[in-house]
Amino acid sequence: MPHYISLVNWTEQGIRNVKESPKRADALTALANKLGAKMQIFYTMGEFDVVSVTEAPNDDVAMQLMLEIGKMGNVRTKTLKAWSLTEATKVISKLQ
């Protein structure tokens, strides 16, 4: 299953209501499960406030999940599609 790494920052609304963020995180993981994806959420220190790692069946599901998150207005995301070492090795082995 494809992997997606999201780098997340609070919006003003999100940080103002940060006490509700664990409930929002639970709702997001439930939504991901409903869409056939798995999401792990990590609170972080540094340039980004949260990092998530999502496994989704395809790019369409990943995009839908990120748009649903964005609609809520609590965070802004930067999402990267990721390849595991095994997946990347298959691609690299095809290099001429």
LINMO-V375016 format. One record per residue. N is the residue number from 1. PSI is psi in whole degrees, 0 to 359 (NA if undefined). OMEGA is omega in whole degrees, 0 to 359 (999 if undefined). D_CENTER is the distance of its C-alpha to the mean C-alpha in Angstrom with 2 decimals. Layout:
N_PSI_OMEGA_D_CENTER, N_PSI_OMEGA_D_CENTER
This chain:
1_136_179_14.14, 2_149_179_11.93, 3_148_179_9.03, 4_132_178_6.10, 5_125_180_5.36, 6_128_175_4.08, 7_123_194_7.35, 8_138_172_8.13, 9_145_176_11.75, 10_145_165_13.77, 11_175_176_15.99, 12_319_178_19.57, 13_316_183_19.06, 14_317_181_16.10, 15_328_178_18.12, 16_326_181_21.24, 17_33_186_19.84, 18_332_179_17.96, 19_336_179_20.06, 20_355_187_18.33, 21_325_176_14.80, 22_322_177_15.14, 23_320_178_16.17, 24_320_178_13.35, 25_317_177_10.86, 26_319_179_13.15, 27_323_179_13.22, 28_318_178_9.52, 29_325_176_9.77, 30_318_177_13.04, 31_317_178_11.90, 32_314_179_9.52, 33_318_180_12.69, 34_327_180_14.87, 35_1_180_13.29, 36_18_181_13.78, 37_168_174_10.32, 38_133_181_9.44, 39_131_172_6.63, 40_136_183_7.73, 41_132_180_7.55, 42_126_172_9.97, 43_137_185_12.14, 44_164_174_13.56, 45_145_179_16.73, 46_213_185_17.41, 47_330_181_16.10, 48_147_183_12.66, 49_330_183_12.58, 50_148_171_9.28, 51_136_175_6.98, 52_148_174_4.20, 53_121_185_5.17, 54_136_169_5.11, 55_123_180_8.64, 56_153_182_9.80, 57_333_181_13.47, 58_173_181_13.32, 59_326_180_12.06, 60_315_180_13.41, 61_318_179_11.38, 62_316_179_8.04, 63_316_178_9.75, 64_315_180_11.11, 65_316_180_8.10, 66_323_177_6.93, 67_321_176_10.69, 68_319_178_11.19, 69_314_180_9.03, 70_323_180_11.02, 71_329_184_14.17, 72_336_174_14.25, 73_8_183_14.99, 74_338_182_13.80, 75_162_169_11.21, 76_137_185_10.80, 77_152_168_7.81, 78_116_187_8.53, 79_136_180_6.59, 80_134_172_8.63, 81_137_185_9.82, 82_150_176_11.22, 83_137_175_14.43, 84_168_178_15.78, 85_318_179_19.19, 86_314_180_20.95, 87_317_180_19.37, 88_323_179_20.05, 89_321_177_23.53, 90_318_180_24.37, 91_314_182_23.61, 92_324_182_25.47, 93_342_180_28.37, 94_355_182_29.00, 95_142_182_29.70, 96_NA_999_33.32
